Amino acid sequence: MPRLVLKIMLGGHGLGPGKIELLEKIETLGSISAAGREMEMSYKRAWLLVEEMNSAFSEPLVQSNRGGAGGGGAFLTETGQTVLSLYKSISRKANETAQPDLAKLRTLFKAVG
């Protein structure tokens, strides 16, 4: 079934599937480094994306705690959870609305073999 892959651009900042996956992994794993590893992304790249998202919104999406004896970790803030939920809702609605046109478009593609 064809589907849309959504990238939302607001004020020069983008929010798309990669950043959303990173937020989901941070939420699940409780760690920016573990989320990056699972996505086969360097720790530095994961941190840069988190910093980019945190600076793009009025409030941070991810809160991190430094490591040490008690361990570190990261979690989505309330704003981060809201952004994640809204993106998923927008993506779902866009895909539902677009299905008839996507089905028509699919008929125009060459058969894949």
Backbone torsions as a table, in degrees:
resi	resn	phi	psi	omega
1	MET	NA	129.3	178.3
2	PRO	-67.5	151.7	178.3
3	ARG	-148.1	157.5	175.5
4	LEU	-87.5	145.9	170.5
5	VAL	-115.2	115.8	-167.9
6	LEU	-96.9	130.5	170.2
7	LYS	-123.4	122.1	-178.4
8	ILE	-100.7	127.6	178.2
9	MET	-110.3	123.9	178.0
10	LEU	-136.8	120.8	175.7
11	GLY	55.6	37.5	179.6
12	GLY	81.9	-0.9	178.3
13	HIS	-109.2	143.2	179.9
14	GLY	-112.7	146.7	175.5
15	LEU	-135.1	113.5	-176.6
16	GLY	-137.6	-166.9	-173.8
17	PRO	-57.6	-37.5	-178.7
18	GLY	-66.2	-47.6	179.0
19	LYS	-66.9	-37.1	178.2
20	ILE	-64.5	-43.2	177.3
21	GLU	-61.2	-40.1	178.4
22	LEU	-61.9	-44.2	177.3
23	LEU	-60.9	-42.7	179.2
24	GLU	-61.6	-43.3	-178.9
25	LYS	-67.4	-39.5	177.4
26	ILE	-62.4	-42.6	179.3
27	GLU	-61.6	-43.1	-177.8
28	THR	-73.8	-44.8	-172.1
29	LEU	-93.1	-19.2	179.7
30	GLY	70.7	24.7	-176.0
31	SER	-157.1	133.3	176.1
32	ILE	-70.0	-42.4	-178.6
33	SER	-66.2	-41.4	178.3
34	ALA	-66.1	-38.2	177.5
35	ALA	-62.7	-45.4	177.7
36	GLY	-61.0	-45.1	179.1
37	ARG	-59.3	-44.7	-178.5
38	GLU	-64.3	-27.8	178.8
39	MET	-93.5	6.7	-178.3
40	GLU	57.1	46.4	-178.0
41	MET	-125.4	144.8	179.2
42	SER	-66.3	155.6	177.0
43	TYR	-57.6	-42.9	-178.6
44	LYS	-62.0	-44.1	-179.9
45	ARG	-63.3	-43.7	178.9
46	ALA	-60.6	-44.7	179.2
47	TRP	-63.1	-42.5	179.4
48	LEU	-61.7	-40.7	178.5
49	LEU	-66.2	-40.6	177.2
50	VAL	-63.1	-45.5	178.7
51	GLU	-61.7	-40.0	178.2
52	GLU	-62.0	-46.1	179.1
53	MET	-66.1	-43.0	-179.4
54	ASN	-60.7	-36.9	-177.8
55	SER	-80.7	-19.9	-177.5
56	ALA	-79.8	-23.0	-176.8
57	PHE	-106.0	160.2	-177.5
58	SER	-64.4	-25.6	176.1
59	GLU	-134.2	151.8	-179.8
60	PRO	-60.4	148.4	176.4
61	LEU	-92.8	-28.8	-177.1
62	VAL	-126.8	133.9	174.4
63	GLN	-112.4	132.7	179.8
64	SER	-121.2	152.9	176.3
65	ASN	-118.6	137.1	-179.8
66	ARG	-65.8	152.0	177.2
67	GLY	-71.4	-168.0	-178.9
68	GLY	133.0	-158.9	-176.2
69	ALA	-59.0	-39.9	-180.0
70	GLY	-84.8	-2.9	-178.5
71	GLY	82.7	160.9	179.4
72	GLY	-100.4	-141.2	177.0
73	GLY	135.9	172.3	-179.6
74	ALA	-151.1	154.3	177.7
75	PHE	-150.2	158.7	175.9
76	LEU	-78.8	135.5	174.2
77	THR	-74.8	175.8	176.0
78	GLU	-59.7	-39.7	177.1
79	THR	-64.6	-41.2	177.7
80	GLY	-61.1	-42.9	178.1
81	GLN	-64.8	-38.1	178.5
82	THR	-66.0	-45.2	178.6
83	VAL	-60.2	-45.4	179.0
84	LEU	-59.7	-46.4	179.9
85	SER	-63.7	-43.7	180.0
86	LEU	-65.2	-42.7	178.7
87	TYR	-59.6	-46.4	-179.7
88	LYS	-62.2	-40.8	179.3
89	SER	-64.8	-46.4	179.3
90	ILE	-62.2	-44.4	-179.4
91	SER	-62.6	-44.7	179.3
92	ARG	-61.9	-46.4	-179.5
93	LYS	-64.3	-41.2	178.7
94	ALA	-62.9	-42.9	179.3
95	ASN	-66.1	-41.8	178.5
96	GLU	-62.2	-45.4	-178.2
97	THR	-66.5	-36.0	-174.4
98	ALA	-84.2	-9.3	-173.9
99	GLN	-54.0	-46.1	178.9
100	PRO	-58.8	-44.4	179.4
101	ASP	-69.0	-37.8	177.1
102	LEU	-63.9	-38.4	178.0
103	ALA	-63.3	-42.3	177.2
104	LYS	-64.0	-44.2	180.0
105	LEU	-61.4	-38.9	-179.6
106	ARG	-59.2	-36.1	-179.1
107	THR	-65.7	-19.0	-178.4
108	LEU	-88.4	-12.6	178.1
109	PHE	-77.5	150.9	172.6
110	LYS	-64.5	150.4	176.9
111	ALA	-63.6	137.5	-180.0
112	VAL	-100.9	129.1	-169.3
113	GLY	-86.1	NA	NA
